[in-house]
Amino acid sequence: MFGYKPCAICGAETNVVDLTAGVCQECKAELAVELSSLQRRYDAAMLDGDHGAAAGAVDAIETFQERWGLRLTAAPTVAQMRKAAGDPLASL
């Protein structure tokens, strides 16, 4: 595929080869920082034993991943995090 499309976030015309989930490299880096922050929120809640807060963080992570189509490759999946947080409906 050849051509340019606007970034879904900033609107910058970007070569389609450089887009990830419709997002330019600069915005993708910002999204990675945001997703990392959500992941740290989950990790901190789990360390504190606050399963309610952990479940809230998992919900935010899932919403983020569904919206942007991005996830941290080294992080557990949403299903794994839900199971660890004690969600009775979680499945692997």
GROMACS elastic network, one bead per residue, 0.5 to 0.9 nm:
[ bonds ]
;  ai    aj funct       b0    kb
    1    16     6  0.72716   500
    1    17     6  0.76154   500
    2    15     6  0.76022   500
    2    16     6  0.67589   500
    2    17     6  0.77131   500
    3    14     6  0.83004   500
    3    15     6  0.58830   500
    3    16     6  0.60534   500
    3    17     6  0.84330   500
    4    13     6  0.58333   500
    4    14     6  0.51293   500
    4    16     6  0.53360   500
    4    17     6  0.85561   500
    5     8     6  0.88496   500
    5    11     6  0.83366   500
    5    12     6  0.79319   500
    5    13     6  0.53141   500
    5    14     6  0.54806   500
    5    15     6  0.65424   500
    5    16     6  0.61160   500
    5    19     6  0.84263   500
    5    22     6  0.81787   500
    6     9     6  0.83669   500
    6    10     6  0.77357   500
    6    12     6  0.51011   500
    6    14     6  0.59128   500
    6    15     6  0.86920   500
    6    16     6  0.88450   500
    6    22     6  0.78803   500
    6    23     6  0.81597   500
    6    24     6  0.82716   500
    7    10     6  0.56017   500
    7    12     6  0.52533   500
    7    13     6  0.63991   500
    7    14     6  0.65099   500
    7    19     6  0.74372   500
    7    22     6  0.58123   500
    7    24     6  0.53798   500
    7    27     6  0.81326   500
    8    11     6  0.59164   500
    8    12     6  0.84268   500
    8    21     6  0.84763   500
    8    22     6  0.55481   500
    8    23     6  0.54171   500
    8    24     6  0.79241   500
    8    27     6  0.89561   500
    9    12     6  0.82668   500
    9    22     6  0.84426   500
    9    23     6  0.65484   500
    9    24     6  0.81424   500
    9    27     6  0.68949   500
   10    23     6  0.83180   500
   10    24     6  0.82043   500
   10    27     6  0.73271   500
   11    14     6  0.85445   500
   11    23     6  0.88543   500
   11    24     6  0.87794   500
   12    24     6  0.75307   500
   13    16     6  0.89508   500
   13    24     6  0.85625   500
   14    17     6  0.82148   500
   14    18     6  0.67283   500
   14    19     6  0.68491   500
   14    23     6  0.85828   500
   14    24     6  0.64021   500
   14    25     6  0.89731   500
   15    18     6  0.54645   500
   15    19     6  0.68595   500
   15    24     6  0.86325   500
   16    19     6  0.52314   500
   16    20     6  0.85199   500
   16    22     6  0.81802   500
   16    24     6  0.89159   500
   17    20     6  0.82967   500
   18    23     6  0.83877   500
   18    24     6  0.65344   500
   18    25     6  0.68574   500
   19    22     6  0.52408   500
   19    23     6  0.51581   500
   19    24     6  0.50092   500
   19    25     6  0.68063   500
   19    28     6  0.87323   500
   20    23     6  0.51816   500
   20    24     6  0.66339   500
   20    25     6  0.74657   500
   20    28     6  0.73292   500
   20    69     6  0.86320   500
   20    70     6  0.83739   500
   21    24     6  0.86245   500
   21    28     6  0.87914   500
   21    68     6  0.63865   500
   21    69     6  0.59401   500
   21    70     6  0.72575   500
   22    68     6  0.83578   500
   23    26     6  0.81889   500
   23    27     6  0.61792   500
   23    28     6  0.59429   500
   23    68     6  0.84443   500
   24    27     6  0.54636   500
   24    28     6  0.60049   500
   24    29     6  0.86984   500
   25    29     6  0.62268   500
   25    30     6  0.87984   500
   26    29     6  0.52614   500
   26    30     6  0.65994   500
   26    31     6  0.88546   500
   27    31     6  0.61583   500
   27    32     6  0.85772   500
   28    32     6  0.61551   500
   28    33     6  0.87277   500
   28    70     6  0.87325   500
   29    32     6  0.50611   500
   29    33     6  0.64600   500
   29    34     6  0.88333   500
   30    33     6  0.51436   500
   30    34     6  0.63946   500
   30    35     6  0.87416   500
   31    35     6  0.60822   500
   31    36     6  0.84280   500
   31    68     6  0.85420   500
   31    70     6  0.84117   500
   32    35     6  0.50791   500
   32    36     6  0.59663   500
   32    37     6  0.85281   500
   32    70     6  0.82016   500
   32    71     6  0.81159   500
   32    72     6  0.75908   500
   33    36     6  0.50676   500
   33    37     6  0.62514   500
   33    38     6  0.88209   500
   34    37     6  0.51137   500
   34    38     6  0.64809   500
   34    39     6  0.87627   500
   35    38     6  0.50603   500
   35    39     6  0.62051   500
   35    40     6  0.86554   500
   35    61     6  0.69534   500
   35    64     6  0.74242   500
   35    65     6  0.85106   500
   35    70     6  0.86838   500
   35    71     6  0.75579   500
   35    72     6  0.75399   500
   36    40     6  0.61669   500
   36    41     6  0.85920   500
   36    72     6  0.76163   500
   37    40     6  0.50735   500
   37    41     6  0.62333   500
   37    42     6  0.87549   500
   38    42     6  0.63867   500
   38    43     6  0.87150   500
   38    57     6  0.62779   500
   38    58     6  0.81378   500
   38    60     6  0.71722   500
   38    61     6  0.62910   500
   39    42     6  0.51020   500
   39    43     6  0.62021   500
   39    44     6  0.86381   500
   39    57     6  0.74133   500
   39    58     6  0.81291   500
   39    61     6  0.72613   500
   39    72     6  0.88075   500
   39    75     6  0.78703   500
   40    44     6  0.60040   500
   40    45     6  0.84692   500
   40    57     6  0.89983   500
   41    44     6  0.52341   500
   41    45     6  0.61999   500
   41    46     6  0.86737   500
   41    53     6  0.83455   500
   41    54     6  0.74522   500
   41    57     6  0.63024   500
   42    45     6  0.51774   500
   42    46     6  0.62310   500
   42    47     6  0.86708   500
   42    53     6  0.73503   500
   42    55     6  0.77407   500
   42    56     6  0.80821   500
   42    57     6  0.51448   500
   42    58     6  0.66604   500
   42    61     6  0.88570   500
   42    81     6  0.84652   500
   43    46     6  0.51736   500
   43    47     6  0.62032   500
   43    48     6  0.86478   500
   43    54     6  0.74907   500
   43    57     6  0.89610   500
   44    47     6  0.50600   500
   44    48     6  0.61580   500
   44    49     6  0.85692   500
   44    50     6  0.86125   500
   44    54     6  0.80369   500
   45    48     6  0.50483   500
   45    49     6  0.61295   500
   45    50     6  0.50773   500
   45    51     6  0.66977   500
   45    52     6  0.81826   500
   45    53     6  0.57450   500
   45    54     6  0.50341   500
   45    55     6  0.87998   500
   45    57     6  0.83119   500
   46    50     6  0.58887   500
   46    51     6  0.63337   500
   46    53     6  0.81460   500
   46    54     6  0.59536   500
   46    84     6  0.84064   500
   46    85     6  0.71593   500
   47    50     6  0.76725   500
   48    51     6  0.84446   500
   49    52     6  0.88492   500
   49    53     6  0.89464   500
   49    54     6  0.84817   500
   49    85     6  0.88449   500
   50    53     6  0.54958   500
   50    54     6  0.62572   500
   50    55     6  0.87259   500
   50    85     6  0.84909   500
   51    55     6  0.59940   500
   51    56     6  0.85322   500
   51    84     6  0.87237   500
   51    85     6  0.52171   500
   51    86     6  0.70332   500
   51    87     6  0.87764   500
   52    55     6  0.51125   500
   52    56     6  0.63292   500
   52    57     6  0.87401   500
   52    85     6  0.78473   500
   53    57     6  0.62430   500
   53    58     6  0.86319   500
   54    57     6  0.50471   500
   54    58     6  0.61897   500
   54    59     6  0.86480   500
   54    81     6  0.83531   500
   54    82     6  0.83507   500
   54    85     6  0.62408   500
   55    59     6  0.62200   500
   55    60     6  0.87018   500
   55    81     6  0.81863   500
   55    82     6  0.66364   500
   55    85     6  0.62463   500
   55    86     6  0.84940   500
   55    87     6  0.77163   500
   56    59     6  0.50697   500
   56    60     6  0.63499   500
   56    61     6  0.86844   500
   57    60     6  0.50276   500
   57    61     6  0.61364   500
   57    62     6  0.85526   500
   58    62     6  0.60244   500
   58    63     6  0.85154   500
   58    78     6  0.64827   500
   58    81     6  0.67544   500
   58    82     6  0.67910   500
   58    85     6  0.88176   500
   59    62     6  0.51163   500
   59    63     6  0.61676   500
   59    64     6  0.85752   500
   59    78     6  0.84232   500
   59    82     6  0.89342   500
   60    63     6  0.51373   500
   60    64     6  0.61186   500
   60    65     6  0.86009   500
   61    64     6  0.50509   500
   61    65     6  0.60903   500
   61    66     6  0.85613   500
   61    71     6  0.85645   500
   61    78     6  0.75230   500
   62    65     6  0.51096   500
   62    66     6  0.61029   500
   62    67     6  0.85184   500
   62    78     6  0.64031   500
   63    66     6  0.51830   500
   63    67     6  0.60802   500
   63    68     6  0.86109   500
   64    67     6  0.51704   500
   64    68     6  0.60711   500
   64    69     6  0.77780   500
   64    70     6  0.77601   500
   64    71     6  0.84828   500
   65    68     6  0.54047   500
   65    69     6  0.50230   500
   65    70     6  0.52227   500
   65    71     6  0.58951   500
   66    69     6  0.54500   500
   66    70     6  0.77828   500
   67    70     6  0.82583   500
   68    71     6  0.86029   500
   71    74     6  0.88029   500
   71    75     6  0.78847   500
   71    77     6  0.86062   500
   72    75     6  0.53675   500
   72    76     6  0.82764   500
   72    77     6  0.89401   500
   73    76     6  0.79216   500
   73    77     6  0.88199   500
   76    79     6  0.80417   500
   76    80     6  0.58814   500
   76    81     6  0.63394   500
   77    80     6  0.51289   500
   77    81     6  0.62693   500
   77    82     6  0.86071   500
   78    81     6  0.50748   500
   78    82     6  0.60579   500
   78    83     6  0.85862   500
   79    82     6  0.50999   500
   79    83     6  0.62126   500
   79    84     6  0.86450   500
   79    90     6  0.59202   500
   79    91     6  0.60429   500
   79    92     6  0.58256   500
   80    83     6  0.51819   500
   80    84     6  0.62077   500
   80    85     6  0.86339   500
   80    90     6  0.77637   500
   80    91     6  0.77164   500
   80    92     6  0.64283   500
   81    84     6  0.50505   500
   81    85     6  0.61090   500
   81    86     6  0.86955   500
   81    87     6  0.88511   500
   81    90     6  0.86758   500
   82    85     6  0.50731   500
   82    86     6  0.64086   500
   82    87     6  0.53332   500
   82    88     6  0.84582   500
   82    89     6  0.83252   500
   82    90     6  0.56181   500
   82    91     6  0.81659   500
   83    86     6  0.51604   500
   83    87     6  0.54071   500
   83    88     6  0.72993   500
   83    89     6  0.80676   500
   83    90     6  0.51374   500
   83    91     6  0.68432   500
   83    92     6  0.78456   500
   84    87     6  0.75100   500
   84    90     6  0.88884   500
   86    89     6  0.87132   500
   86    90     6  0.79187   500
   87    90     6  0.53626   500
   87    91     6  0.89080   500
   88    91     6  0.83999   500
